[in-house]
Amino acid sequence: MAFGESECARCRDEFPALGRTLDGTPLAFFDGPAGTQLPRVVIDAVASYYATCNANTHGQFVTSRESDAMLAAARDAVAAFLGARSWREVSFGANMTSLAYALARTFARRFGPGDEVVITALDHEANRGPWLTLMERGVTVREVALRRDGTLDPDDMARRVGPRTRLLAIGYASNALGTVNDLALARRLARESGAWLLVDAVHAAPHFPIDFAALDADFLLCSAYKFYAPHVGILLARPGLLDELEPDRLRTQDQAAPYRIETGTANHAAIAGVKAAVEYLASWGAGGSLRERLVGAMEAIAAWEHALARRYFDALRAAPGVTVWGPDFASPRRAPTVSITIDGMTATEAARLLGEQGLLVWDGHFYAVRAMEALGLDARGGVLRAGMSMYTTPSEVDRLAGAVAALAAPRNDRFR
């Protein structure tokens, strides 16, 4: 199905936060890359869990059994959303970063001197910091270079991955620049070297249909609060792989995957919200199975977001005093996230002035610190980032583009 202006208008009625105003001006939410707003059905699912079956798992009474059933259904829903082969590949955690550090401690029991790990200069620190800790075990960490156009250097990646590589950790899409990485190349290089491939899909999951099985990755990580759900981390692991590893765990916890890496009691209410968010996204698609509906919905929503981001990108690329960072929109495989700098103004100052107009955009490095350093943007306070979501409208995009252009205008023109 298509997702256009009428669908967006209907969708907006389902997100309570979108009704907020600032001094009578509607807020425009371009802050999705740091966390989207929630539809009413997700909020209701969280409240309903607390109101009806708030209990721990594996009990011999009704509310505990209902919690068990909800958690099982949530794993099924996430498996369908991310293209996993089964619910047994889906583990939950507090957030993506916590799961990544849990994996790093696990890998530390397998890796040692002479082993190598490859990371990239483009990634969020959550897909760098955990693997850098492996250096304490004598592991060598190599970094794939970032080019000026915001893409990774494929020749450098091929040089970095070799016979000693045990892990290649790469992002699916950049939360800072919108770059979509060449995962086919990463998969080929990892397989040729016998390394594990780990994909950070945090910034991709809200914007593209993901097929974990087709990616042929060993691990995939993402965060549900980026796709209209509460704060929950998600880990997918290739069938049987977790069972081969020794993560931190209590002797009393379930030793089988996917529970093997899950520590403590999960946030059940938030997971109920994740299930509701997946079902909400599927409601925008068509097909016989949940997976078919999700793929159709995500493809349609992706086209809508891509068109809006390109509209904003093109408007600002033509604006004097504005520099747009990251790849252009010639390829459809680009995340709907646009980052800019404005001559003579820090990103923080610009974000504050735009925020006073009800335009919610982020400034800084967004934890992609190394990318900002590589591009020489760290000394300038990073970039000004706007992200498109399913509820973003063309009029909001035009409003933001106009406000940015006004900020970038020469000061003697700006206040005439």
C-alpha positions as CSV (number, residue, x, y, z in Angstrom):
1,M,0.0,0.0,0.0
2,A,1.0,3.6,-0.4
3,F,1.7,6.0,2.5
4,G,0.9,9.6,1.5
5,E,-0.5,12.8,2.9
6,S,-3.9,11.3,3.8
7,E,-2.2,8.4,5.6
8,C,0.1,10.7,7.4
9,A,-2.8,12.9,8.5
10,R,-4.6,9.8,9.9
11,C,-1.4,8.6,11.6
12,R,-0.9,12.0,13.3
13,D,-4.3,11.7,15.0
14,E,-2.9,8.6,16.7
15,F,0.1,10.2,18.3
16,P,-1.0,12.3,21.4
17,A,2.3,14.2,21.7
18,L,1.8,15.8,18.2
19,G,-1.0,17.9,19.7
20,R,1.5,19.9,21.8
21,T,2.1,23.6,21.2
22,L,4.6,26.2,22.3
23,D,3.0,29.6,22.9
24,G,0.3,28.5,20.5
25,T,2.6,27.2,17.8
26,P,2.4,23.5,17.1
27,L,5.6,21.5,17.9
28,A,7.3,19.9,14.9
29,F,9.1,16.7,16.0
30,F,12.3,16.3,14.0
31,D,14.0,14.5,16.9
32,G,13.1,11.0,15.9
33,P,16.7,9.8,15.5
34,A,17.0,10.2,19.3
35,G,13.6,8.6,19.9
36,T,10.2,8.7,18.3
37,Q,6.9,9.7,19.8
38,L,4.5,6.9,20.7
39,P,1.0,6.1,19.2
40,R,-1.9,5.8,21.6
41,V,-2.1,2.0,21.2
42,V,1.5,1.6,22.5
43,I,0.8,3.9,25.5
44,D,-2.4,1.9,26.2
45,A,-0.6,-1.4,25.9
46,V,1.9,-0.3,28.6
47,A,-0.8,1.0,30.9
48,S,-2.9,-2.1,30.3
49,Y,-0.1,-4.4,31.3
50,Y,0.4,-2.5,34.6
51,A,-3.4,-2.4,35.2
52,T,-4.1,-6.1,34.5
53,C,-1.2,-8.5,34.7
54,N,1.9,-6.9,36.3
55,A,3.7,-10.0,37.5
56,N,7.0,-11.9,37.2
57,T,7.4,-14.9,35.0
58,H,6.9,-18.6,35.4
59,G,4.4,-18.5,38.2
60,Q,1.5,-20.9,38.8
61,F,-1.1,-18.2,38.7
62,V,-3.1,-16.2,36.1
63,T,-1.2,-12.9,35.9
64,S,2.2,-14.6,35.7
65,R,0.9,-16.9,32.9
66,E,-0.4,-13.8,31.1
67,S,3.0,-12.2,31.4
68,D,4.7,-15.3,30.0
69,A,2.2,-15.3,27.0
70,M,2.8,-11.6,26.4
71,L,6.6,-12.0,26.3
72,A,6.4,-15.0,24.0
73,A,4.1,-13.0,21.6
74,A,6.4,-10.0,21.8
75,R,9.4,-12.2,20.7
76,D,7.3,-13.5,17.8
77,A,6.4,-10.0,16.8
78,V,10.0,-8.7,16.9
79,A,11.1,-11.8,14.9
80,A,8.6,-10.9,12.2
81,F,9.6,-7.2,12.3
82,L,13.3,-7.9,11.9
83,G,13.1,-10.9,9.7
84,A,14.5,-13.5,12.2
85,R,13.9,-17.1,11.5
86,S,12.2,-17.7,14.9
87,W,11.5,-16.1,18.3
88,R,14.5,-18.1,19.7
89,E,16.8,-15.6,18.0
90,V,15.3,-12.6,19.9
91,S,16.8,-11.4,23.2
92,F,15.7,-8.4,25.2
93,G,17.8,-6.0,27.3
94,A,17.7,-2.6,28.9
95,N,19.0,-0.9,25.8
96,M,21.3,-1.6,22.8
97,T,24.4,-0.4,24.6
98,S,23.9,-2.7,27.6
99,L,23.5,-5.7,25.2
100,A,26.6,-4.7,23.3
101,Y,28.7,-4.6,26.5
102,A,27.2,-8.0,27.5
103,L,28.4,-9.3,24.2
104,A,31.8,-7.7,24.6
105,R,32.3,-9.4,28.0
106,T,31.3,-12.6,26.3
107,F,33.7,-12.2,23.4
108,A,36.5,-11.4,25.9
109,R,36.3,-15.0,27.0
110,R,37.0,-16.1,23.4
111,F,39.4,-13.5,22.0
112,G,42.9,-12.8,23.0
113,P,46.4,-11.7,21.8
114,G,46.7,-12.1,18.0
115,D,43.0,-11.7,17.4
116,E,41.6,-8.6,15.7
117,V,38.4,-6.7,15.7
118,V,37.3,-4.3,13.0
119,I,35.1,-1.3,13.8
120,T,34.4,1.9,11.7
121,A,34.9,5.6,12.1
122,L,31.3,6.2,11.2
123,D,29.6,4.3,14.0
124,H,27.8,5.4,17.2
125,E,30.0,4.8,20.3
126,A,27.7,2.0,21.3
127,N,29.1,0.0,18.4
128,R,32.7,1.0,19.1
129,G,33.2,1.4,22.9
130,P,32.3,-2.2,23.9
131,W,34.7,-3.7,21.3
132,L,37.5,-1.3,22.2
133,T,37.4,-2.8,25.7
134,L,38.7,-6.0,24.1
135,M,42.1,-4.3,23.8
136,E,42.5,-5.1,27.5
137,R,42.6,-8.8,26.5
138,G,45.4,-8.1,24.0
139,V,43.0,-7.9,21.0
140,T,44.0,-5.5,18.2
141,V,41.2,-3.2,17.1
142,R,41.3,-1.8,13.5
143,E,39.2,1.1,12.2
144,V,37.7,1.5,8.8
145,A,38.2,5.1,7.5
146,L,35.4,7.5,6.8
147,R,35.5,9.5,3.6
148,R,34.7,13.2,3.3
149,D,31.3,12.4,1.6
150,G,30.2,10.6,4.7
151,T,30.7,7.0,3.4
152,L,33.0,4.3,4.6
153,D,36.1,3.6,2.4
154,P,35.4,0.1,0.9
155,D,39.0,-0.4,-0.1
156,D,40.1,0.4,3.5
157,M,37.5,-2.1,4.8
158,A,38.9,-4.8,2.6
159,R,42.4,-4.0,3.9
160,R,41.3,-4.0,7.6
161,V,39.5,-7.4,7.5
162,G,41.9,-10.3,7.3
163,P,42.7,-13.8,8.5
164,R,43.1,-12.7,12.1
165,T,39.8,-10.8,12.2
166,R,37.3,-12.4,14.7
167,L,34.6,-9.7,14.6
168,L,33.5,-7.0,12.1
169,A,31.2,-4.5,13.8
170,I,29.4,-2.1,11.5
171,G,26.4,0.1,11.5
172,Y,23.5,-0.5,9.1
173,A,22.8,3.2,8.9
174,S,24.5,6.3,10.4
175,N,22.5,8.2,13.0
176,A,24.6,11.2,12.4
177,L,24.8,11.5,8.6
178,G,22.1,9.1,7.3
179,T,24.7,7.0,5.4
180,V,23.5,3.4,4.6
181,N,26.6,1.1,4.7
182,D,27.5,-1.6,2.2
183,L,26.5,-4.6,4.3
184,A,26.9,-7.0,1.4
185,L,30.6,-6.1,1.3
186,A,30.9,-6.4,5.0
187,R,29.2,-9.8,4.9
188,R,31.5,-11.1,2.2
189,L,34.6,-9.9,3.9
190,A,33.5,-11.4,7.2
191,R,32.7,-14.7,5.7
192,E,36.0,-14.9,3.8
193,S,38.0,-14.2,7.0
194,G,35.8,-16.5,9.2
195,A,34.8,-13.6,11.4
196,W,31.5,-12.8,13.0
197,L,29.5,-10.0,11.5
198,L,27.7,-7.7,14.0
199,V,25.3,-5.1,12.6
200,D,24.1,-2.1,14.6
201,A,20.6,-1.5,13.2
202,V,19.4,1.1,15.7
203,H,19.1,3.8,13.1
204,A,17.9,1.5,10.3
205,A,15.0,-0.3,12.1
206,P,12.7,2.7,12.0
207,H,13.2,3.4,8.3
208,F,13.7,0.2,6.4
209,P,12.3,-3.4,6.4
210,I,15.1,-5.4,7.9
211,D,15.7,-9.1,7.0
212,F,18.1,-10.6,9.5
213,A,18.1,-14.0,7.7
214,A,18.9,-12.4,4.4
215,L,21.6,-10.2,5.9
216,D,23.4,-13.4,7.0
217,A,24.8,-11.5,10.0
218,D,25.7,-13.3,13.2
219,F,24.4,-10.6,15.5
220,L,22.1,-7.6,15.0
221,L,21.3,-5.0,17.7
222,C,18.6,-2.3,17.8
223,S,16.6,-0.1,20.1
224,A,12.8,-0.2,20.2
225,Y,12.3,3.4,21.3
226,K,13.5,4.5,17.8
227,F,10.5,2.8,16.2
228,Y,7.6,4.1,18.2
229,A,8.0,1.9,21.2
230,P,9.3,2.3,24.8
231,H,13.0,1.9,25.8
232,V,14.0,-1.7,25.2
233,G,17.1,-3.1,23.7
234,I,16.9,-6.0,21.2
235,L,19.6,-8.5,20.2
236,L,19.2,-11.0,17.4
237,A,21.7,-13.9,17.3
238,R,22.2,-16.5,14.6
239,P,20.6,-19.8,15.5
240,G,22.7,-21.7,17.9
241,L,25.3,-19.0,18.3
242,L,24.4,-17.8,21.8
243,D,24.4,-21.4,23.0
244,E,28.1,-21.6,22.1
245,L,29.0,-18.5,24.1
246,E,29.5,-17.9,27.8
247,P,27.8,-14.6,28.7
248,D,27.5,-13.3,32.3
249,R,24.6,-15.1,33.9
250,L,23.3,-16.5,37.1
251,R,23.2,-20.2,37.6
252,T,19.5,-19.9,38.3
253,Q,18.6,-18.4,35.0
254,D,17.5,-20.2,31.8
255,Q,20.7,-21.4,30.1
256,A,19.2,-21.6,26.6
257,A,18.9,-19.0,23.9
258,P,17.4,-16.4,23.7
259,Y,17.3,-16.1,27.6
260,R,21.0,-17.0,28.0
261,I,22.1,-13.4,27.7
262,E,19.2,-11.8,29.5
263,T,20.0,-10.8,33.1
264,G,17.5,-10.0,35.8
265,T,13.8,-9.3,35.4
266,A,12.9,-7.6,32.1
267,N,10.8,-4.5,31.7
268,H,7.6,-6.4,30.9
269,A,5.4,-3.3,30.5
270,A,7.8,-1.8,28.0
271,I,8.0,-5.1,26.1
272,A,4.3,-5.1,25.9
273,G,4.6,-1.7,24.3
274,V,7.2,-3.1,21.8
275,K,4.7,-5.8,20.7
276,A,2.0,-3.1,20.3
277,A,4.4,-0.9,18.2
278,V,5.2,-3.7,15.8
279,E,1.5,-4.5,15.4
280,Y,0.8,-0.8,14.9
281,L,3.3,-0.6,12.1
282,A,1.9,-3.8,10.5
283,S,-1.5,-2.1,10.5
284,W,-0.2,0.1,7.7
285,G,0.6,-2.8,5.4
286,A,-1.3,-5.5,3.6
287,G,-0.7,-9.3,3.3
288,G,-1.5,-12.6,4.8
289,S,1.2,-12.8,7.4
290,L,2.5,-10.3,10.0
291,R,5.9,-10.3,8.2
292,E,4.2,-9.5,4.9
293,R,2.2,-6.6,6.4
294,L,5.3,-5.3,8.1
295,V,7.5,-5.3,5.0
296,G,4.8,-3.6,3.0
297,A,4.2,-1.0,5.7
298,M,7.9,-0.3,6.2
299,E,8.5,0.1,2.4
300,A,5.6,2.6,2.1
301,I,6.7,4.6,5.2
302,A,10.3,4.5,4.0
303,A,9.3,6.1,0.6
304,W,7.4,8.8,2.4
305,E,10.2,9.6,4.8
306,H,12.8,9.5,2.0
307,A,10.8,12.0,-0.1
308,L,10.5,14.4,2.9
309,A,14.2,14.2,3.7
310,R,15.2,14.8,0.1
311,R,12.9,17.8,0.0
312,Y,14.7,19.2,3.1
313,F,18.1,18.2,1.8
314,D,17.6,19.9,-1.6
315,A,16.2,23.1,0.0
316,L,19.2,23.5,2.3
317,R,21.8,22.6,-0.2
318,A,20.6,25.6,-2.2
319,A,20.6,27.9,0.9
320,P,23.5,30.3,1.3
321,G,25.6,29.8,4.4
322,V,24.4,26.2,4.9
323,T,26.6,23.1,4.5
324,V,24.8,19.7,4.2
325,W,26.8,16.7,5.4
326,G,26.5,13.1,4.3
327,P,25.6,11.4,1.0
328,D,23.1,12.9,-1.4
329,F,19.8,11.4,-2.2
330,A,20.7,10.0,-5.6
331,S,20.3,6.5,-4.1
332,P,17.1,5.4,-2.4
333,R,19.2,3.6,0.2
334,R,19.7,6.6,2.4
335,A,18.3,7.1,5.9
336,P,15.9,10.1,6.1
337,T,18.2,12.0,8.4
338,V,19.9,15.3,7.4
339,S,22.7,17.0,9.2
340,I,24.0,20.5,8.5
341,T,26.2,23.3,9.7
342,I,25.5,27.0,9.5
343,D,28.3,29.5,8.8
344,G,29.0,31.7,11.8
345,M,26.7,29.8,14.2
346,T,27.2,26.7,16.4
347,A,24.8,23.9,16.1
348,T,23.8,24.4,19.7
349,E,22.9,28.1,19.1
350,A,20.9,27.1,16.0
351,A,19.0,24.3,17.8
352,R,18.1,26.7,20.6
353,L,16.8,29.4,18.2
354,L,14.8,26.8,16.3
355,G,13.5,25.2,19.5
356,E,12.1,28.6,20.5
357,Q,10.0,28.4,17.3
358,G,8.7,24.9,18.2
359,L,11.1,23.1,15.8
360,L,12.6,20.2,17.7
361,V,16.0,19.3,16.2
362,W,19.2,17.9,17.8
363,D,22.6,19.4,18.0
364,G,26.0,17.8,18.7
365,H,27.7,14.5,17.9
366,F,24.8,12.1,18.8
367,Y,27.4,9.7,20.2
368,A,29.0,9.4,16.7
369,V,32.0,11.2,18.2
370,R,34.6,9.6,15.9
371,A,32.7,10.6,12.8
372,M,32.6,14.2,13.9
373,E,36.3,14.0,14.6
374,A,37.1,12.5,11.3
375,L,35.2,15.2,9.5
376,G,36.6,18.0,11.6
377,L,33.2,18.9,13.0
378,D,33.9,18.2,16.7
379,A,35.6,21.6,17.2
380,R,32.5,23.3,15.8
381,G,30.2,21.5,18.3
382,G,29.0,18.9,15.8
383,V,26.0,19.3,13.5
384,L,22.4,20.2,13.5
385,R,20.3,17.1,12.8
386,A,16.7,16.7,11.6
387,G,15.1,13.3,11.2
388,M,11.9,12.4,9.3
389,S,9.4,10.0,10.9
390,M,6.1,8.5,9.6
391,Y,4.3,11.5,11.2
392,T,6.4,14.2,9.6
393,T,4.5,16.4,7.1
394,P,5.7,18.4,4.0
395,S,4.5,21.6,5.6
396,E,6.7,20.9,8.7
397,V,9.7,20.3,6.4
398,D,9.1,23.6,4.6
399,R,8.7,25.4,7.9
400,L,12.0,24.0,9.2
401,A,13.9,24.7,5.9
402,G,12.6,28.2,5.9
403,A,13.6,28.8,9.5
404,V,17.1,27.4,8.9
405,A,17.6,29.5,5.8
406,A,16.6,32.6,7.8
407,L,19.2,31.8,10.5
408,A,21.8,31.3,7.8
409,A,21.1,34.6,6.1
410,P,23.7,37.4,6.5
411,R,23.0,39.1,9.8
412,N,22.4,42.5,8.2
413,D,19.6,40.8,6.2
414,R,18.3,38.6,9.0
415,F,17.0,41.5,11.1
416,R,15.6,43.9,8.5
